[in-house]
Amino acid sequence: MVHGIELSNIKTGDLAFVIGAGPIGLMHMQLAKVRGAKTVVIADASPERLRRATQLGADQSITSSDPVNQVKALTDNRGADVTIEAVGKPETWELAVRTTRKGGTTVLFGGCPAGSTASIDTGLVHYGELALKGVFHHTPSDVREALRLISTGQVKVASLVAHRMRLTEVEAALRLMQKGTAIKVAITP
């Protein structure tokens, strides 16, 4: 995730919009703050995940019902300076482009299933001079930076573990995650 934040070129004072409040989105939300974003807005369909996002420092959380207009309303109709897609679905890739302001950056971090296609409004990309960045993997320096951010407490990871369950409860744990009730579940033998 550090690699994705570096490629986002978030500047001090930017408004960053994160699509998806799962573990990856919550990490990006925290990293955007560390990089200097003045406001971080996060969207998700799960009220539980949005509550967790608020606890971890989101300035605004919104439902996924109409995020384009909600982001536009928060930005005097400009759009986000940086949008980070952390879900990995073609429809959220498309949404990410529509919520980014002219001249802004869209980071497509969530990996879609193989063979997926997304329909991107070419006018928004071309005339809006959007920077689209697909991000995958990391470098050794990204790993060192991630460890530093976690060890100094700038990024909080322990609170991403919503439940601790025994190995015999793994099926129930997977159901919790599938429903969006749990962000991460720690399984103990």
N, C-alpha and C positions, 0 to 999 in steps of 0.2 A: 503494500500500500504506500510505503514511503516513495517508491518509484513513481507511482501514479500522481502523488501530490507534487513531486518535483516537476513532472511534466505539465502539470496544470498551470504553472506559473502564477499561482495566487499571489497577489500583492497586498500590502497593508491597506486596509480599508475596503477591500473587495466584499461583495456579497457572493457567497458560495451556496449552491443548491445541490443537495445530495439526494439522489433518488434511491430509496431502499434503506431501511433502518435495521437491517440484519447486522451480523457482526462486522462484515466488510464496510457497510455504509456507516456504522457507528465509529469505526476506526477512522474512516476518511473524514467524518465530521470533526473528530477531535484533532486530526492532523491539519485540517483547514484552519482551525483556530490557532494552532501552534505556528502556522505559516503566516499569520497576520490577518486573516479574514476578519472583517469587522462584524459581519453578520453571517451566521450559518443557518440555513433553512433546510429541513429534512422532511421528506415525504414517505409515507408508507400507509398501507391499508390496515395495519394492525395497531389498535390503540395501545396495547401493551408495549410494543416496540417504540411507539412515539413517546410514551411515558418514560421509557428508559433513555431515549434520546434527550429528553428535557433534563433528566437527572444528570446526564453526562455533559451538558452544556449547550445543547441546541438553543439558538435564540428564538426560533420559531419552528413549530412542527405543524405539518398540514396533512390532511387526508389525501389519498390518491384520487379522489373523485374528480377534481378539476384543477390539477396542479399548475397548468399553464396560466390560467387566469389568476390563480392565487399568487403565483410568483410575480406576474405582471402587476398586480395590485400592490404588492410589497415594494416594487421598484419603480413606481411612477411610469409603468408600462414599458420599461426598458428591457427587463429580463435579467437573469443572473450574469454576473461577470464570468463566473466559472460554474459549470454544471458537471457533476460527477455521477455517472450512472453506475450503480453498484448492485444491480439485480441480475442482469444477464438474460433479458428477454428482448426480442426485436421491438416490441411495442414501447419498452422503456428506453431503448436506444433512440427511437423516433421522438419520444417525449423529451429526451435530453436536448436534442437539437432545437425543438420548439421553445424551450424555456431559456435558452442562452441568448444574451443580448448581441446586437451587432458588434462585431469585432471581438467577441468573447471566445472562451475556450470550452469545448465540450470534451470531457474525458470519458471514454467508453471502457470502463474497467471490468464490468460484469461480462463474463464470457458466455455467449449464447451457445445453445446446442449446435453441434456440427451440422452444416447444411442450411442453417437459418439464414433468412434474408430480412432486411429492414428497408422500408421505403422512406427515404430521406428527402425532404423538400429541397430540391437543388437551388431554388431561389434564396432560401434562408442561408444556405452555405455559401453560395457564390456572391450574391449581392450584399449579404450580411457579413461577408468576410470572416466567417467562423473558422476557428482552428479546431479540427476534429482530431483527437488523439486516441488511438487504440493503445492500450497498455497491457502488457503481459510480463510476468516474471519480475525479477529483481536482480540487483547486483550485490556483491559482497559489501560494498559501502552502504547500500540500502539496509542490509541486515544489521550492520553495526549501528546505523542511525536509529533503526527501530528499537534495538536493545537499549540504546542510550535514552530514548524517549520514554520507554517503559520503566527503566530503572530509576530515572529521575522523577517519575510521577507525572510527567507532562501528558502522557497518554495512559488512560486507565483501562486495564484489560480484565481485572478480577471481576468487576461488576458486569461484565458480559456473560458470566456464568450465572444463569438464572436459577438453575436447579442442580442438585447433586443427587444422583441415584445410583443404586447398586447395579451390578452387571446383570443380575436377574431381571431388572426392570428396563432393559435396553429397548424393548419394543414400545413400552409406554413413553420412553424418552424420545424416540423417533416420532411418535404421534404428536407429542407436544411441539416438537420443532416443525413438523409438517403443518400443524395448525397455525403456527406463528405465535403460539403462547409462550414459548421459550426461545431465547436468543441462542444460548449455548447451554448444553447439559454436560456436566462432568460425570463420567461413569467411573465408579470405583469398584474394584473386585471384591 
